[in-house]
Amino acid sequence: MRTLATIVGVVAVMAVARELLVPLALSGFIALLLNPMVLRLQKWGSARLPAIIAVSMLATAPVVTVLWVVARQFMLVLTTLPEYRENIRTKLESLRGPAGKGFDRLAQLYTDLQTSHDLVPATPPVPVTVIKPPPSVLEAYSLYAGPLVPSITLIGITLVFVVFMLAQWDDLRDRLIRLISAGRLTTTTGALDELSDRIGSFLRIQFLINCGVGVVVGTALYFLKVPNAFLWGFLAAVLRYIPYLGAITAAALPLVLTIATSEGWSQPAQVFMFFVIFEIVINNFVEPYLYGTSTGISATALLVAAIFWGWLWGIPGLLLATPLTVCLVVAGRHVPQLSFLNVMLGDQPVLEPPAKFYQRLVAMDSDQAADVAAAYLKDHTLTQLYDNVALSAVRTAEGEREDGTLDDAHYKFMLQAISEIAEDMARDVAKRRRAEAVAEITDSAPPMDGAAAAARLRDRVAAVDTPPPPLLKVLCIPARDEADAIAAEMFEMLAPSIQAHARALSVEDLGTDLAEIVAEYRPDFILVSGVPPHAATHARSRAKMARRRVPAAPFLAGIWGLGPERSLRSRLEAAGFDGVSGSMEELMGYLKDVMPKTATGVTPAPGAAEGAGNLAVPAPSAASS
């Protein structure tokens, strides 16, 4: 509440003190642009004051020249427009159509009723003519030059502030750091550096986009035979510095000109369609991507910022909308109390993939959850997807179901969706690996002629679909419920990547004779799969029951989400487990290390977990037989 009250108070002060703060903000922004050039002249041997004067003149001269050229061209256009008065009237008449004629008839009917004999006064009104004296010099000045005075004053004050800021740049920077650092000089310096880099990057990209827009607009209008085409292209580049409003103005001016000067509606329609298509492409694809990546602001936040600052400060607010919003985002990154600004305005994902995946499942949207998993899989292995995303969601669901936050309907849906998504991702990875292997075989095969050579190539491709014989077999049994069984299924899908074979039992299979399954499958290990929060307790109970049926089998515990702490691992080892794993990656690394010696030199399939490290207790030698 204090933060909200502070924000409301700051906005109120900014609205009231607009006349003072707008020149300060504009001058600070311009000084930030010009200071690198001043420093460059100083490095070349110039003193600070002459460098400031030279840079100010160099920055002002092009602006004045451009304004003069644009003013001349505008005056030329305005002087030629009266020649097309009849053409404009004809086009306006053509726009009226049947609806306009109907309104004319209604207006004429109303006039006839007003002038009927029963409404006409007995004596006609006496016409009166009001003759105004010619305005005085002061009145003429107030009428024509008065509206320009605030703008001219704003420009003058801004230029004065810019010169003084450049002259006192080092002192002002030190005072700003002293004012806002609160003793954290490293954090403040890093924030100011980030602010300068982001604004500089934004300005460079904005300049390149605006130049490109000017070239494209000028060239397109030239081929559309619009008068003064390159003037309108130049204005499109300049006016685009004013967000949204500038683009509308830049499109309206040549459109109005073509309506006035062209015969018919063909040319205005072409100009209108060009601007519509061009602005859709620029506003929806080019600018959001480039501005978002350069400023760290989301596309939606850029639009909201333009509306807010335009409402608060008018046209100057529109000009400063992006730089001022960059300041807010940087402040949100470095000031804990303002972190909500970075969440609201920044372009970085606010939900990590595991949280985003779980949120989509809670919303019972399995399609979007699958999209999150697929996006994560582009930069990670299938093992990492299962460990960091899928099993994380299973653990969270188990915990929330335990404390009553998650109802049974959501819980069952989430487990089913996670199982299906895990299977789909494994299938996609297998297809991709097969395609890569086939492409590698095809690309590396020498040119061959004859049916025998083609048959050999087909055999090599067919061999990709024939998995090598497993070097190790693992029987996976759930510790208690469906969540444990789903985790076991995930390992079953991962096992072939290390040339192992796994068979995952379902919860229903727990009621069958385990000794008969072991005798038939003959596994090297029996893995008890358990998902926290009570995985260790359930795993010990399940292993105790299983040993009654198969006392000689080596047991492993898969407690998915178990950290590196030794206490729980030691208790599980003391309970009779030959090894304890806290993740799929750790388990797969352990199994690769205990595979038969004949597996030396065997290369696991691409994407297999590597470097997971050994478990605390080595596997018994019998497991390698």
C-alpha positions in Angstrom: 0.0 0.0 0.0 2.9 2.4 0.7 4.3 1.7 -2.7 1.0 2.2 -4.4 0.5 5.5 -2.5 4.0 6.6 -3.5 3.3 5.9 -7.2 0.0 7.8 -7.1 1.8 10.7 -5.4 4.6 10.7 -8.0 2.1 10.7 -10.9 0.2 13.6 -9.4 3.4 15.6 -8.9 4.4 14.9 -12.5 1.1 16.1 -13.8 1.1 19.2 -11.8 4.7 20.1 -12.4 4.5 19.3 -16.1 5.9 22.7 -17.3 9.0 22.1 -15.3 9.6 18.4 -15.7 9.0 18.1 -19.4 11.9 20.4 -20.3 14.1 18.7 -17.8 13.3 15.2 -19.1 13.8 16.3 -22.8 17.0 18.0 -22.0 18.3 15.0 -20.0 17.4 12.7 -22.9 19.1 15.0 -25.5 22.2 15.4 -23.2 22.5 11.6 -22.9 22.6 11.5 -26.8 25.1 14.3 -27.2 27.5 13.5 -24.3 29.3 10.6 -26.2 30.2 13.0 -29.0 31.5 15.6 -26.5 33.7 12.9 -24.9 34.9 11.9 -28.4 36.0 15.5 -29.1 37.7 15.7 -25.7 39.7 12.6 -26.5 40.8 14.3 -29.7 42.3 17.1 -27.6 39.4 19.6 -27.4 38.5 21.3 -24.1 35.1 20.6 -22.6 33.4 23.9 -23.3 34.4 24.2 -27.0 33.4 20.6 -27.5 30.0 21.3 -26.1 29.5 24.4 -28.3 30.6 22.5 -31.4 28.4 19.5 -30.7 25.4 21.7 -29.9 25.9 23.6 -33.2 26.3 20.4 -35.1 23.1 18.9 -33.6 21.1 22.1 -34.1 22.1 22.9 -37.7 20.5 19.8 -39.3 17.3 20.3 -37.3 17.0 23.9 -38.4 17.8 23.0 -42.0 15.3 20.2 -42.0 12.6 22.4 -40.5 13.3 25.1 -43.1 13.1 22.6 -46.1 9.9 21.0 -44.8 8.3 24.4 -44.2 9.1 25.5 -47.8 7.7 22.3 -49.2 4.6 22.6 -47.1 4.1 26.2 -48.3 4.5 25.0 -51.9 1.8 22.3 -51.3 -0.5 24.7 -49.6 -0.3 27.2 -52.4 -1.1 24.6 -55.1 -4.0 23.1 -53.2 -6.5 25.8 -54.2 -6.0 24.9 -57.8 -7.7 21.6 -57.1 -10.7 23.0 -55.3 -13.2 21.8 -58.0 -11.7 18.3 -58.0 -12.1 18.1 -54.2 -15.7 19.3 -54.4 -16.4 16.6 -57.1 -15.0 13.9 -54.9 -17.0 15.0 -51.9 -20.2 15.0 -54.0 -19.4 11.4 -55.2 -19.0 10.3 -51.6 -22.5 11.4 -50.6 -24.4 8.7 -52.5 -28.0 7.8 -51.8 -27.7 8.2 -48.1 -26.4 11.8 -48.5 -29.2 12.6 -50.9 -31.7 11.2 -48.4 -30.3 13.5 -45.7 -30.6 16.5 -48.1 -34.3 15.7 -48.6 -34.9 15.6 -44.9 -33.1 18.9 -44.4 -35.1 20.5 -47.2 -38.3 19.2 -45.7 -37.4 20.6 -42.3 -36.6 24.0 -43.9 -39.9 24.1 -45.8 -41.8 23.4 -42.5 -39.9 26.2 -40.8 -40.7 28.7 -43.5 -44.4 27.8 -43.8 -47.0 30.6 -43.4 -48.0 29.7 -39.9 -44.5 29.9 -38.6 -43.5 33.1 -40.4 -43.6 36.2 -38.2 -46.0 39.0 -39.1 -43.1 41.5 -39.7 -40.0 40.4 -41.4 -36.8 40.7 -39.4 -34.5 43.6 -40.0 -31.1 42.6 -41.3 -28.2 43.6 -39.1 -24.6 43.8 -40.2 -21.8 43.7 -37.6 -18.6 45.4 -38.7 -15.5 44.5 -36.7 -12.7 47.0 -36.6 -9.3 45.7 -37.9 -7.3 43.9 -35.1 -4.6 45.8 -33.4 -0.9 44.6 -33.5 -1.2 43.0 -30.1 -4.5 41.2 -31.0 -3.0 40.0 -34.3 0.1 38.7 -32.4 -2.1 36.9 -29.8 -4.3 35.4 -32.6 -1.6 34.1 -34.9 1.7 33.9 -32.9 0.2 33.2 -29.4 -0.3 29.4 -29.9 3.3 29.1 -31.0 4.7 30.8 -27.9 4.5 27.7 -25.5 6.3 25.5 -28.0 9.0 28.0 -28.7 9.5 28.6 -25.0 9.7 24.8 -24.4 12.4 24.5 -27.1 14.4 27.4 -25.8 14.4 26.2 -22.2 15.3 22.7 -23.3 18.3 23.9 -25.3 19.5 25.9 -22.4 19.2 23.0 -20.0 21.0 20.7 -22.5 24.0 23.1 -22.6 24.2 23.4 -18.8 23.8 19.6 -18.3 26.6 18.9 -20.8 28.8 21.4 -19.0 28.1 19.9 -15.6 27.7 16.3 -16.7 30.3 14.7 -14.3 29.0 16.7 -11.3 25.3 15.9 -12.1 26.1 12.2 -12.5 28.0 12.1 -9.1 25.1 13.9 -7.4 22.6 11.5 -9.0 24.6 8.5 -7.8 24.9 10.0 -4.3 21.2 10.7 -4.2 19.9 7.3 -5.3 22.7 4.9 -4.4 22.1 4.7 -0.6 25.7 3.5 -0.3 25.2 0.7 -3.0 27.6 2.2 -5.5 28.1 -1.0 -7.4 24.4 -1.6 -7.9 23.7 2.0 -8.9 26.6 2.1 -11.3 25.5 -1.1 -12.9 21.9 0.2 -13.2 23.1 3.5 -14.9 25.3 1.6 -17.3 22.4 -0.7 -18.2 20.1 2.3 -18.6 22.6 4.0 -21.0 23.2 0.8 -23.0 19.5 0.1 -23.4 18.5 3.6 -24.4 21.5 3.9 -26.8 20.5 0.5 -28.4 16.9 1.7 -28.7 17.9 5.0 -30.4 20.2 3.2 -32.8 17.5 0.7 -33.8 14.9 3.5 -33.9 17.1 5.5 -36.2 17.6 2.5 -38.6 13.9 1.7 -38.6 12.9 5.3 -39.3 15.4 5.6 -42.1 14.1 2.4 -43.6 10.6 3.6 -43.3 11.4 6.9 -45.0 13.1 5.1 -47.9 10.3 2.6 -48.4 7.5 5.2 -48.1 9.3 7.7 -50.4 10.0 5.0 -53.1 6.5 3.5 -52.9 4.9 7.0 -53.3 7.2 7.8 -56.1 6.1 4.8 -58.1 2.5 5.6 -57.2 3.1 9.0 -58.8 2.3 11.0 -55.7 3.5 14.6 -55.9 6.5 15.4 -53.6 6.9 11.7 -52.8 10.3 12.0 -51.2 9.1 14.8 -49.0 6.4 12.5 -47.6 9.0 9.8 -47.2 11.2 12.1 -45.2 8.3 13.3 -43.1 7.3 9.6 -42.4 10.8 9.0 -41.1 10.8 12.1 -38.9 7.2 11.9 -37.6 7.8 8.3 -36.6 9.7 9.5 -33.6 6.3 10.3 -32.2 4.7 6.9 -31.5 1.5 6.0 -33.2 0.3 9.6 -33.8 3.3 10.4 -36.0 2.6 7.4 -38.3 -1.0 8.4 -38.7 -0.1 11.9 -39.6 2.6 10.7 -42.0 0.0 8.6 -43.8 -2.8 11.2 -43.8 -0.8 14.0 -45.5 0.0 12.2 -48.8 -3.5 10.5 -48.8 -5.2 13.9 -48.6 -2.9 15.3 -51.3 -3.8 12.4 -53.7 -7.5 12.9 -53.0 -7.1 16.5 -54.0 -4.9 16.1 -57.1 -5.9 12.8 -58.7 -8.6 12.0 -61.1 -10.9 9.4 -59.6 -10.3 7.2 -56.6 -7.7 4.7 -58.0 -4.6 6.5 -56.7 -6.0 7.3 -53.3 -7.1 3.7 -52.9 -3.6 2.5 -53.8 -1.9 4.9 -51.4 -4.4 3.9 -48.6 -3.8 0.2 -49.1 0.0 0.6 -49.2 0.0 2.4 -45.8 -2.4 -0.1 -44.2 -0.3 -3.1 -45.3 3.0 -1.4 -44.5 1.9 -0.2 -41.0 0.5 -3.7 -40.2 3.9 -5.3 -41.0 5.9 -2.6 -39.2 3.7 -2.3 -36.1 3.0 -6.0 -35.6 6.2 -7.7 -36.6 9.3 -5.4 -37.1 9.0 -2.8 -34.3 7.7 -5.1 -31.5 10.5 -7.6 -32.1 13.4 -5.1 -32.5 12.2 -2.6 -29.8 11.5 -5.4 -27.4 14.9 -7.0 -27.8 16.7 -3.7 -27.6 14.9 -2.1 -24.6 13.8 -5.2 -22.6 10.2 -4.0 -22.7 7.3 -6.1 -23.9 5.3 -5.0 -27.0 2.1 -4.5 -24.9 4.1 -2.4 -22.4 5.3 -0.2 -25.2 1.7 0.5 -26.2 0.6 1.1 -22.6 3.6 3.4 -22.0 2.8 5.5 -25.1 -0.8 5.9 -23.9 0.2 6.7 -20.3 3.0 9.2 -21.1 0.9 10.8 -23.9 -2.0 11.3 -21.5 0.4 12.7 -18.8 2.6 15.0 -20.9 1.1 15.2 -24.4 3.4 15.2 -27.4 6.6 15.4 -25.3 5.3 12.4 -23.4 4.9 10.4 -26.6 8.5 11.3 -27.6 9.9 10.2 -24.2 7.6 7.2 -23.6 10.1 4.5 -24.5 13.2 6.0 -22.7 11.1 6.8 -19.6 9.7 3.3 -19.5 13.2 1.9 -19.9 14.1 3.8 -16.8 11.2 2.1 -14.9 12.2 -1.4 -16.1 15.8 -0.9 -15.1 14.7 0.4 -11.7 12.5 -2.6 -11.3 15.5 -4.9 -12.0 17.7 -3.3 -9.4 15.4 -2.0 -6.7 13.6 -4.8 -4.8 10.6 -2.5 -3.9 10.0 -1.8 -7.6 10.4 -5.3 -8.9 6.8 -5.4 -9.9 7.7 -2.8 -12.6 10.0 -5.3 -14.2 7.3 -8.0 -14.0 4.7 -5.8 -15.6 6.8 -4.0 -18.2 9.8 -6.3 -18.9 10.0 -8.8 -21.8 11.5 -11.6 -19.8 9.3 -14.6 -19.0 7.9 -14.2 -15.4 7.2 -17.9 -15.1 10.0 -20.4 -15.5 9.1 -23.4 -17.7 8.3 -25.8 -14.7 5.9 -23.2 -13.2 4.4 -22.4 -16.5 3.9 -26.1 -17.3 2.2 -26.7 -14.0 0.0 -23.6 -14.3 -1.3 -24.8 -17.7 -2.1 -28.2 -16.2 -3.9 -26.6 -13.3 -6.0 -24.7 -15.9 -6.7 -28.1 -17.4 -5.1 -27.0 -20.7 -3.0 -29.9 -21.8 -2.4 -28.5 -25.3 -0.6 -25.4 -24.0 1.2 -27.6 -21.4 2.5 -29.7 -24.3 3.6 -26.6 -26.1 5.6 -25.5 -23.0 7.2 -29.0 -22.9 8.1 -28.9 -26.6 9.6 -25.5 -26.3 11.7 -26.6 -23.4 12.8 -29.7 -25.3 14.3 -27.6 -28.0 17.2 -26.5 -25.8 17.3 -29.5 -23.4 17.5 -33.2 -23.4 14.5 -35.5 -22.8 16.1 -36.5 -19.4 16.2 -32.9 -18.4 12.6 -32.4 -19.5 11.5 -35.2 -17.3 13.6 -34.2 -14.3 13.0 -30.4 -14.3 9.5 -30.1 -15.8 7.4 -33.2 -15.8 8.5 -34.7 -12.4 8.5 -31.2 -10.9 4.8 -30.9 -11.8 4.1 -34.4 -10.4 5.8 -33.5 -7.1 3.9 -30.2 -6.8 0.6 -31.9 -7.6 1.3 -34.6 -4.9 2.1 -31.9 -2.3 -0.9 -29.8 -3.1 -3.2 -32.8 -3.1 -1.7 -33.7 0.3 -2.5 -30.3 1.9 -6.0 -30.2 0.2 -5.2 -27.4 -2.3 -5.7 -29.6 -5.3 -9.0 -31.6 -5.7 -9.2 -35.1 -7.1 -10.5 -34.1 -10.5 -7.6 -31.7 -11.2 -5.2 -34.3 -9.8 -6.3 -37.1 -12.0 -6.4 -34.9 -15.1 -2.9 -33.6 -14.4 -1.4 -37.1 -14.0 -3.0 -38.3 -17.2 -1.9 -35.3 -19.1 1.7 -35.6 -17.8 1.8 -39.2 -18.8 0.6 -38.5 -22.3 2.9 -35.5 -22.8 5.9 -37.5 -21.5 5.1 -40.2 -24.0 4.6 -37.8 -26.9 7.9 -36.0 -26.2 9.7 -39.4 -26.1 8.1 -40.3 -29.4 9.1 -37.0 -31.0 12.7 -37.4 -29.8 12.8 -40.9 -31.2 11.5 -39.7 -34.6 14.1 -36.9 -34.7 16.9 -39.2 -33.8 15.9 -41.7 -36.5 15.6 -38.9 -39.1 19.1 -37.6 -38.2 20.6 -41.2 -38.3 19.0 -41.9 -41.7 20.2 -38.5 -43.1 23.7 -39.2 -41.8 23.7 -42.7 -43.5 22.3 -41.3 -46.8 24.7 -38.3 -46.9 27.8 -40.4 -46.1 27.0 -43.2 -48.6 29.1 -43.1 -51.7 27.4 -42.9 -55.2 26.2 -46.4 -55.9 24.8 -48.1 -59.0 22.9 -51.3 -59.2 20.2 -53.1 -57.2 22.7 -54.7 -54.8 24.2 -51.4 -53.7 20.7 -49.9 -53.3 19.7 -52.9 -51.2 22.7 -52.5 -48.9 21.8 -48.9 -48.4 18.2 -50.0 -47.5 19.6 -52.5 -45.1 21.6 -49.9 -43.3 18.6 -47.6 -43.0 16.5 -50.5 -41.8 19.1 -51.3 -39.1 18.3 -47.9 -37.5 14.9 -49.2 -36.5 16.4 -52.3 -34.9 17.6 -51.4 -31.4 20.8 -53.1 -30.2 20.4 -55.8 -27.6 20.2 -54.4 -24.0 23.2 -54.7 -21.8 21.2 -54.3 -18.6 17.5 -54.8 -17.6 15.6 -52.9 -14.9 12.2 -53.8 -13.5 10.5 -50.6 -12.2 7.8 -50.9 -9.6 5.8 -47.9 -8.1 6.2 -47.3 -4.4 2.5 -46.7 -3.9 0.2 -44.8 -6.4 -0.2 -43.6 -9.9 2.3 -40.7 -9.6 5.0 -43.2 -8.8 4.0 -45.4 -11.7 4.2 -42.4 -14.1 7.7 -41.7 -13.0 8.6 -45.3 -13.6 7.2 -45.1 -17.1 9.4 -42.1 -17.8 12.5 -44.1 -17.0 11.2 -46.9 -19.2 11.2 -44.5 -22.1 14.7 -43.2 -21.2 16.4 -46.6 -20.8 17.0 -47.4 -24.5 19.2 -44.2 -24.8 21.9 -46.0 -22.6 21.3 -49.4 -24.2 19.3 -50.6 -21.3 15.8 -52.1 -21.1 13.2 -51.2 -18.5 9.8 -52.6 -17.7 7.5 -50.4 -15.7 4.7 -52.1 -13.7 1.4 -50.3 -13.2 -0.3 -49.9 -9.9 -2.7 -52.7 -10.9 0.4 -55.0 -11.4 1.3 -54.7 -7.8 -1.4 -57.2 -6.9 0.2 -59.9 -9.1 2.9 -62.3 -8.2 6.2 -60.3 -8.2 8.3 -63.5 -8.0 6.7 -64.8 -11.2 7.4 -61.5 -13.0 11.0 -61.4 -11.9 11.5 -65.1 -13.0 10.1 -64.3 -16.4 11.9 -60.9 -16.9 15.2 -61.7 -15.1 16.1 -58.1 -14.3 19.6 -56.9 -13.2 18.0 -54.4 -10.8 14.6 -53.7 -9.3 13.9 -50.0 -9.1 11.4 -48.7 -6.6 10.0 -45.4 -8.0 8.7 -42.9 -5.5 7.5 -39.3 -5.7 7.8 -37.0 -2.6 6.5 -35.9 -0.2 6.4 -39.4 1.4 8.4 -41.2 -1.2 11.1 -42.6 1.1 8.6 -44.1 3.5 6.6 -45.7 0.7 9.7 -46.9 -1.0 11.0 -48.7 2.1 7.6 -50.4 2.6 7.4 -51.5 -1.0 10.9 -52.8 -1.0 10.2 -54.7 2.3 7.2 -56.4 0.7 9.0 -57.2 -2.5 12.0 -58.8 -0.8 9.7 -61.4 0.7 9.0 -62.6 -2.9 12.5 -62.0 -4.4 15.0 -61.9 -1.6 18.1 -62.1 -3.8 17.4 -59.3 -6.2 19.3 -56.0 -5.9 17.1 -53.0 -5.2 17.5 -49.4 -6.2 15.5 -46.4 -4.9 14.4 -43.7 -7.2 13.2 -40.8 -5.0 12.5 -38.2 -7.7 13.5 -34.8 -6.3 15.8 -36.0 -3.6 18.7 -33.6 -3.1 22.3 -34.4 -2.4 21.8 -34.5 1.4 23.3 -37.7 2.9 21.0 -38.3 5.8 18.0 -39.7 3.9 20.2 -41.5 1.5 22.0 -43.2 4.4 18.7 -44.3 5.9 17.5 -45.7 2.6 20.8 -47.6 2.1 20.5 -48.9 5.7 17.0 -50.1 4.8 18.6 -52.5 2.1 18.7 -50.4 -1.0 21.9 -51.0 -3.1 21.7 -47.5 -4.5 19.7 -44.3 -4.2 18.9 -41.9 -7.0 17.4 -38.4 -6.8 16.8 -37.8 -10.5 16.6 -39.6 -13.9 19.9 -38.2 -14.9 21.6 -39.5 -11.8 20.1 -42.9 -12.2 21.1 -43.2 -15.8 24.6 -42.2 -15.1 24.8 -44.8 -12.4 23.5 -47.6 -14.6 26.0 -46.6 -17.4 28.8 -47.0 -14.9 27.7 -50.5 -13.7 27.0 -51.9 -17.1 28.9 -55.1 -18.1 32.5 -54.5 -19.1 31.6 -55.7 -22.6 29.7 -52.4 -23.0 33.0 -50.5 -23.1 33.1 -48.4 -26.3 29.3 -48.5 -26.7 28.1 -45.0 -27.5 24.7 -44.2 -25.9 22.0 -42.7 -28.1 22.1 -38.9 -28.6 20.5 -37.0 -25.7 21.4 -39.5 -23.0 22.3 -38.1 -19.7 26.0 -37.7 -19.0 28.1 -36.9 -16.0 25.4 -37.6 -13.5 27.9 -39.2 -11.0 27.8 -42.4 -9.1 25.5 -43.3 -6.3 26.7 -43.8 -2.8 26.6 -47.7 -2.8 28.2 -49.5 -5.8 26.1 -52.2 -7.5 26.9 -55.8 -6.5 29.0 -57.8 -8.9 26.0 -60.1 -9.5 24.2 -57.3 -11.3 26.8 -57.3 -14.0 26.4 -60.9 -14.9 
